[in-house]
Amino acid sequence: MAEGRKAFWKKRLTKENMAVMALLGLLLMVIALPVKKEKQTDTQRMSSDAGEAAEPQRQETQEEEYARQMEERLEELLSAMEGVGKVKVMVTLRSSREQVVEKDVPSSMDTMKESDSAGGSRETASSQQQESTVYTTTSAGERQPYVVMTLEPAVEGVTVVAQGGGEGIVQKNITEVIQALFDIEAHKIRVVKMK
């Protein structure tokens, strides 16, 4: 009986069958691996806890994040001013964030003096300037431009809705503060009374 079993397993354990068994084992391991879940935001967690279907949130761009931070800081500042009361602020940006890269600018200047047989002389100057971007190499071996500084987007306009926005002196004070902070013209600042 033992010899019958050995013969049975010898027939069954051919190279092809071993390969199939190995692939099945690999497939089972892949299926058993845990699936990485996306990190839920607090808003999504709250809405799913309340039994509502959570909608996917759109990723905020760097410019939108910057504008939101400016709005929050400005709201905090303005609400601390006398006569302003509760306040809501909206900031619009003129441009996007800009990175300034390092430039290598070698230059040369040549001056030539010539004299002719009649006693006249002439002086000629020529200059040459080339500009090339300076690159750095990352740890992965990629070349990237060397960024000297990053300029934040310029503020285009500001709208303020304030409880005390109906009073002329409050409007004037808010406008002057915003002009000083963002260096924009008064006609790009709007202050209105909150309902």
C-alpha positions in Angstrom: 0.0 0.0 0.0 2.9 2.3 0.8 4.4 1.7 -2.6 1.1 2.6 -4.3 1.1 5.9 -2.5 4.7 6.7 -3.6 3.8 5.9 -7.2 0.7 8.0 -7.0 2.7 11.1 -5.6 5.5 10.5 -8.1 3.0 10.8 -11.0 1.4 13.9 -9.4 4.6 15.7 -8.5 5.9 16.5 -12.0 7.7 19.8 -12.8 4.5 21.3 -14.3 2.4 20.4 -11.2 5.1 21.8 -8.9 5.1 25.1 -10.9 1.3 25.3 -10.7 1.4 24.7 -6.9 4.1 27.4 -6.5 2.0 29.9 -8.5 -1.1 29.0 -6.4 0.8 29.6 -3.2 2.1 32.9 -4.5 -1.5 33.9 -5.5 -2.8 33.1 -2.0 0.0 35.2 -0.4 -0.9 38.2 -2.6 -4.6 37.9 -1.8 -3.8 37.7 1.9 -1.7 40.9 1.9 -3.5 43.8 3.7 -4.8 46.5 1.4 -3.6 50.0 2.2 -6.6 52.3 2.9 -6.5 56.0 2.0 -6.1 58.3 5.0 -9.5 59.8 5.8 -9.8 63.5 6.7 -11.6 64.6 9.8 -14.5 65.8 7.7 -14.8 62.4 5.9 -14.6 60.6 9.2 -17.4 62.7 10.7 -19.7 62.4 7.7 -19.2 58.6 7.6 -19.8 58.4 11.3 -23.1 60.3 10.8 -24.2 57.7 8.2 -23.7 59.9 5.2 -21.8 58.8 2.2 -18.5 60.7 2.1 -17.7 62.4 -1.1 -14.1 62.5 -2.2 -12.4 65.8 -1.2 -10.6 67.8 -3.9 -6.9 68.4 -3.0 -6.2 72.0 -2.2 -3.5 73.6 -4.3 -0.6 75.5 -2.8 -2.1 78.8 -3.9 -5.5 78.0 -2.4 -3.8 77.0 0.8 -1.8 80.2 0.9 -4.9 82.3 0.3 -6.8 80.5 3.0 -4.0 81.1 5.5 -3.9 84.8 4.6 -7.7 85.0 5.1 -7.5 83.4 8.5 -4.6 85.6 9.7 -6.4 88.7 8.3 -9.7 87.7 10.0 -7.9 87.3 13.3 -6.2 90.7 13.0 -9.3 92.7 11.8 -11.6 91.2 14.4 -9.2 92.5 17.1 -9.6 96.1 15.8 -12.0 98.4 17.6 -15.5 98.7 16.0 -15.0 95.9 13.5 -16.7 93.0 15.3 -17.1 89.6 13.6 -15.4 89.5 10.2 -15.2 87.3 7.1 -12.4 87.8 4.6 -11.8 86.7 1.0 -8.4 87.1 -0.6 -7.8 86.7 -4.4 -4.3 86.1 -5.8 -2.8 87.7 -8.9 -0.3 84.9 -9.8 0.9 81.6 -8.6 4.0 80.8 -6.5 7.2 81.5 -8.4 10.6 79.9 -7.8 13.7 81.9 -8.5 16.6 79.8 -9.8 20.3 80.6 -9.5 21.9 81.8 -12.7 25.6 81.7 -13.6 26.3 84.9 -15.6 29.9 85.1 -16.9 30.8 88.2 -18.8 33.8 89.5 -20.7 34.6 92.9 -22.1 37.2 93.7 -24.8 38.5 97.2 -25.7 40.5 97.9 -28.9 42.3 101.1 -29.8 43.2 101.8 -33.4 45.2 104.6 -34.9 45.4 105.5 -38.5 48.2 107.1 -40.6 46.5 110.5 -40.6 46.8 110.7 -36.8 43.2 109.8 -35.9 42.4 107.2 -33.4 39.3 105.2 -32.5 38.4 103.1 -29.5 36.0 100.1 -29.8 34.5 98.2 -26.9 32.6 95.0 -27.1 31.1 93.0 -24.3 29.7 89.5 -24.1 27.5 88.0 -21.5 26.1 84.4 -21.2 23.5 83.1 -18.8 23.1 79.6 -17.7 21.0 77.9 -15.0 22.9 76.4 -12.0 21.9 72.7 -11.4 22.2 70.5 -8.4 22.2 66.7 -8.3 19.7 64.9 -6.1 20.5 61.7 -4.2 18.7 59.8 -6.9 21.1 61.3 -9.5 18.5 63.7 -11.1 19.6 67.2 -12.1 17.3 70.0 -10.8 17.7 73.7 -11.0 19.1 75.3 -7.8 16.2 77.3 -6.3 17.4 80.5 -4.5 14.0 81.5 -3.2 10.3 81.0 -3.6 8.1 84.1 -4.1 4.6 83.8 -2.7 1.7 84.8 -5.0 0.8 88.5 -5.0 -2.5 89.6 -3.6 -4.9 91.0 -6.2 -7.8 92.0 -4.1 -9.4 91.7 -0.7 -13.1 91.7 0.3 -14.0 92.1 4.0 -17.5 91.5 5.4 -17.6 93.0 8.9 -20.3 93.7 11.5 -19.0 97.3 11.8 -18.4 97.6 8.1 -21.2 100.1 7.7 -19.3 102.9 9.5 -17.0 105.1 7.5 -14.2 105.2 10.0 -14.1 101.4 10.3 -14.1 101.0 6.5 -11.2 103.5 6.3 -9.2 101.8 9.1 -9.7 98.3 7.5 -8.7 99.6 4.1 -5.5 101.3 5.4 -4.5 98.1 7.3 -4.9 96.0 4.2 -3.1 98.5 2.0 -0.2 98.4 4.4 -0.1 94.6 4.6 -0.5 93.7 0.9 0.7 96.9 -0.9 -2.5 97.1 -3.1 -4.5 100.1 -4.2 -7.6 101.1 -2.2 -9.9 100.4 -5.2 -9.0 96.7 -4.9 -10.2 96.5 -1.3 -13.9 96.2 -0.6 -15.4 96.5 3.0 -19.1 95.9 3.5 -21.4 95.5 6.5 -22.3 92.0 7.6 -26.1 91.2 7.7 
